[in-house]
Amino acid sequence: MDTYQRPRAAILDQRLSEPRRFLQVVAGPRQVGKTTLVQQVIESRKEPTFFHSADEPTLQDASWIRTHWETARVQTKVQGSAAILVLDEIQKIPDWAGTVKQLWDEDTRGRVPLRVVILGSAPLLVARGLTESLAGRFEILHLPHWSPGEMRKAFGWPVAKSIFFGGYPGAAPLAADETRWARYIRDSLIETTLARDLLLLSRIDKPALLRRLFELGCHYSGQILPYTKMLGQLADAGNTTTLAHYLDLLAGAGMMTDLQKYSAETVRVRASSPKLQVLNTALTGALGEKTFAEAKKDVVLWGRLVESAVGAHLANLAASDFCKLFYWRQENFEVDFVVQRGKKITAIEVKSPGPEKSFRDTLSGMARFSKLYPKAKCLLVGGDGIALDDFLTQPTELFLGSS
């Protein structure tokens, strides 16, 4: 098994070795290696395993789940020992959670030692089905987008390459041909998510608006963008409620999130203008007009990409419940990111190339934040602070400490 898969695979393998207690849910965005990881785990185990995917041309329904579940159930009874059933892309089946709940509860009452692993591409959709029907019956192994450290271990990429090409392992071999790589990201990842996955997730009255909002978010990733400014740049934008809903959908699909302003007052946090942040910088690179070499020479653009890469790294940690992530602004003072782990607060400023934000502005923002929150830890990433490569590739606990 590849070394960069081992930590997550070890968690799943350990859970499958324990007495049957919970459904195992492996959730995450498209193309982060969910299927590969699970296949590697079950291939290393001795139990009979059954792997089925609902991502097939024919429309699947609840009977598809029942048929495969019963086959694995019978095999378990025949062998007189546990078996493992894996159901991939299960969120594409209507009322999948209700069907799984019924079958799981039947096995629980009958003491059938069948272990079940569920995989899903859209975290928000999977979470909705789980929380509505399967409360108390599951635990989640969340797979975020790959970090620059993981891309380095797997493909030998320097951090600068990950800043532009992002963290999609399946697209990595295409990076040598940038035109082909960008086409793959746009057609196989962006288009599939916008035109298919999100339509399964929720009713979307204005799909063109959703697409334009996504493109706007990629362009402004790492920047604060008030809803009023979004409305001004999006024709037929409707209202702020619609935009907030579409941003939630994009976050649920693992594409983009909107960071809120940090404040000790929860009401103020929720009412703030969002800071848009892609969860994989490949999305920005694929929609941009410049090549990797051209982007590195453009000091202003590269500075934005660096800050966005740090934000994506932290946002993926937040999606894995490692921390909570915010930004902070007061008058003309600003801090790029605020990380909350338990009661510990860390303010992070990114010193990237480019004239947009001077070192003096950086220090003044941190100074004002420290005055308001004297117990907070302050970190500078880049410049004379923590080396960018170290921050993006080393364990984050080294810099933020334990919760």
N, C-alpha and C positions, 0 to 999 in steps of 0.2 A: 504494500500500500504506500502511496506517495506520502512523503513526510509532512507536507502541508495539509493533508487531510486527517492525519492521525489524531490530533486533539479532539476534534468533533466526532470522528468515528469511534474513538475510545469511549466517549460518553454514551453513544447509542448502543455500542456493544455491551457495556456494563449494564445498561438498563434492560436489555434483552436477556441478560443472564440472571436477573433477579426474578423472584416469584412474580407471577402475573398480577399486576396491580392496576396499571394504567395503559390506555392507548398511547402510543408514541407518535407524536406529530412532528414531522420535519418540515418546517415552513420557511419560506424566503422568496426573494424576487426570482424572476426568470434567469436562467443561465448562471447560477452561482454554484452548481455542482451537487444539488440535492439528490438526484437520481444516481449519479456516479458514487456518491458517498454511501448511500444505502446499499447499492449493489455490491460494493466492496465489502461492506460489513457482513451481509448475509452469505456471501461466497466463502467467507472465512469460518462460518459456523457449521456445526454438525447437524442441526435440526433440518427436517424437510422445510423448504421455503417455496413460497408461491408469490410471484411478482406479476402484477397486472397494471396496465395503464389505461385510463379513460381517455387519453389523448389520441383517439383513433378517428378515422373519417366518419364512421357510423355513429349516430346519436345514441348515447347511453342513458339508461334510466336506473331506477332502484333495483330492478331485477338483475342488472349486471353485478351489483354489489352482492346481492343475495346468492347468486350462482357461484361466484368465486369464493365467497365466505363459506358456503356449505361444502364445497370441494375440500377446502383446507380443514374444515371442521371434521369431515369424515376421515381424512388422512390422519389427523391427530388421534382420533379414536382407534383407527386400525393399528397405528404404530404404538399406541399406549403411552405416548410421550408428547412433548410440546412440538408445535410447528409454528412457522412464522408466515404471516400473510402481509404482503405489501400492496397497498393500493395507491397508485400514482395519479396525479392530476385529478383527484377525487372531487374538487370543487366544481368541476364541470357537470356533475350529475345533480339534477334538481333534488332538493330535500335529502341530500346525502347524509346529513348529520342525524336526521330522524331515523333513517334506516340503520345506520351504524349503531346508534343508541339501542335500538331494539335488539339487534343481533348480539351486541356486547353484553347486554343485560341477560339475554338468554344463556350465553356461555358462562356468565358469572353464577347464575342460579344453578346451572348444570355442572359447574366446576370443570368446564372444558379448558385445558391449559393452552389455548390458542393465543399467541401473541400477535398483535396487529400494529403495523406501522402505516401511517397515512402521510402522504406528501401533497403539498399544494403550492402553487406558484404565487397566488395573491394573498399575502399575509392577512389583509383586512377581511377578505372573503372567508378564509379558513377560520379566522378568529370569530367571525360572526356565527358561523355554524356551530363552532365548539361552545361558545358561551350560551347560545340559545338552547341547545339540546344536550350537550355532553358535560355539563358542569360537574366537576369532581371525578371525572373519569379519564382525564388525559394529562399529559405534560408535554411541553413544547421544547424542541431543540431548534432554535432559530439560527438559520444560516444567512448572515448578512453578505453584502458585496465583499469581494476580496480586497484586502488591504494592500498597500504597496509592499509591505514586508512579505506577504504571501505570494505576491506576483514575483518578487525577487527570488524567493526560494524555489518557486515552480519553474520560472522561465528565465531567471538571470537578469531580469529587468532592473536598471537603475531607477531610482525614485523619480527622476525627471520624466522618464518614459511613462510611468504610471500616472503622473500628474496629467498627462495629455491623453493617453490611451485607456486610462481607467483600470477597472478590476473585473473584467469579464474573462474568465479563463478560456472559454470556448472561442473567443475572438482573438486571443493572443497570437496564435500562429499566423493570422492574417495581417498583422501590423506592418510587416515588411512591404506590403502593397497597400498604401494608405487609402486609395480609392476603393479598393475591394473591401477593406476593413470598415470604412465609413458606410458603405452600402449595406454591409451585413448588420451593423448596429441599427441603421435606420429601418431596414426592411424586416429583419428577423426579431428585433427586440422592441424598438420604439413602435413601429407600425402594428405589430402583433398585440402589444399591450394596449395601445390606444384604441385600436379598431375591434379587438375581440375581448381581451380579458376584462377591461373596465366596463364594457357593455353587459357582461355577465354579472358584474359586481353590483351595478346600480342603474336605475333609469337615468339616461343622459339626454336631456331635451335639446342641448346645443353642443353636439359633438365637435363642430368646427371651433367653437369657443374653447372647449377643452384642449384641443390641439394647439391653438394659438397661445393659450395660457401656459402650456408645457414649454413651448418654444421660447416664450418670454422668460420663464423661469430659468431655462438654460442660459439665456443671454445675460440675465442679471444674477446668476448664481453667486452667493456670497454677499449680496447687497440687500439693504433694507428697501422695500418697495411698498409704500402705503397703498391701500386698496383704491384710494382715489386716483393714484397715478396709474394703477393697473387699468382702471376703468377708462382713463384717458387714452391708453395705448391699445385698447381692445375694442374694435367696433362691435356693436350689438352685444355689449358685455353683460347686460342684465343688471344685477345688483351685487353688492358685496357678499350676500348670503350664498348666491350661486358660486361665486369665485371661491369662497371658503370651502364650500362642499366639494368642488372639483379639486382643490388642493388636498383635501382629505383623501380623495380617491387616488390621486397620484402618489401620495405617501403610502397608502395601503398597497399599491402595486409595486412599491420599492423603487420608485423613480425619483421622487422629489419630496422635500418636506418644507414646511414653513416654520422657522424658529420664531419664538415669541420673546418679547423683552423680559429680561430678568427683573423681578421685584419681589420683595418679601410679601407683597400684597397680591394674592392670587387673582383678584378681580382685575387689577391693573395689568397683569401678565396676559390674560386672555383678551384684553381690549386693545393690545398694542398692534402697531403695524408690523407685518411679518417680514422676516429676513428669509428670502428664498434660497434654497440650498439643494442642489442635485445630490443624489445618494451614490452616484457613480459618475466620475468625471469623463468617462467615455461618451456620455450623452452630450456633453458640451463640445468635446472634440469632434464628434461625428457631425454635429450640426453647424460647426464653425466653417469659416471660409479659408482658413489658413492651415498649412501643413504643420507637422511637428517642428520642423526646422524653422519655419517662418514664425511660428508662435513663440519659440524661445528667443528669437531676435527682437520681437516686439515687447519692449520692457513693460509697458502698461498692461498689455494683454497677459503676459506671463505672470505678472504680479497678481492679477485677478485669478488666474488659474491656480496659482500656489495657495492663495487664501481659500479658494473653493475646495481644493484637495484636502486641506486641513479640516475644513468644515465637513466634508463628506466622511472623512475618517472618524471624526467625533460623532457625527449623526448616526453612523452605522453602529457605533458603540452604544449610543442611546437606544437605538432600535433593538439592541440585544439586552436591554435593561441593565447595562453596565453603569449608566448614569442618566441624568437629565441634562438637556442642552438648551441654552438660551443665548441671546446677545444682550448687550446693554447700551443704552444711549440716554444722555441727559443734556439738553441744550446742544452745544457743539462738541460735547465730550462723548467718546464712544469706546467700547471694548468689543473686540471681534466676537469672542465666544465666552460664555460663562458656563462652567461645568459644575453640576451639583451631584455629589455622591453622599447620600445620607445627609448629615449635617455639615459636611465639608464643601466649601465653595472655592472654585479655582477660576480666576480670570485669565484668559489667554489672548494675547495679542500676536498677530502674525506680521513679522517684519519682512515683507516681500519686496522684490525689486520694483522700481517705479516711483514716479514723483507724486502720486495721488495722495499719499499720506506720509508726512514727514516723521522723523524719529521723535521730534518734539511733540507732535500731536499724539503719538503713541504713548509717550511717557505721561502727558497731561491727562489722557483718558484713564490710564491705570491709576494715576495719583488720585483723581477724583473718585474713582470706584473704591479705592482703598480707604479713603476718608469716610465714605458712606458705609462700607463693610470692612471694618478693620481686622476682622478675623479671617478674611479671605486670603488665599494664596494667589500670587500673581506670577505668571510665566510669560516670557517672551520667546517666541519660536522664530528662528531665523535671525539673521544679522549677528549681533553679539550675544544672542541668547542661545537657547537649545538648538543644536543643528537640526535643520529641517529633516534630513535623512534619518537622524536618530529618532525624532519624534514620531515619524510615520512608520518606522520599521521595528522599533523596540517595544516591549510590553508597556502599555500605557500606565500601568500601576507605578512604574519607575518615576513618572513625572507627576501624577495626580495623587499618588498614595492610595492606601486602602480606604474603603468607605467607613 
